[in-house]
Amino acid sequence: MAKPLIVEIPHELGRDEARRRIETGVEQGRALLGKSGVTIGNLAWTGDRLDFALSALTQSVDGQIDVGQDSVRVEVRLPLLLALFAEKIRKSLGKEGNLLLTKK
């Protein structure tokens, strides 16, 4: 495994609302990813931490999402092959995370 990819996403929602939005987003993402050949092996909440694992095209990815009062920390451990795309993945996580956690 390469060095973990870490993205910090600030928000102004409070912990409970941020977690609710992440839970909803994860379920929507799960439905979409399943149709594209991605297998989700683990999604487990422990307090305000979501541990996850998924695989696609023989590549496995795992990590966690920690929901805080004013930020969300996403840590993803990528295999070496996917680590080549780490910056693109980081930008995408930041963009999608900001959309999910923007006040509406």
Secondary structure, DSSP 8 states (H G I E B T S, - for coil): ----EEEEEE-SS-HHHHHHHHHHHHHHHHHHHHHTT-EEEEEEEETTEEEEEEEETTEEEEEEEEE-SSEEEEEEE--HHHHTTHHHHHHHHHHHHHHHHS--
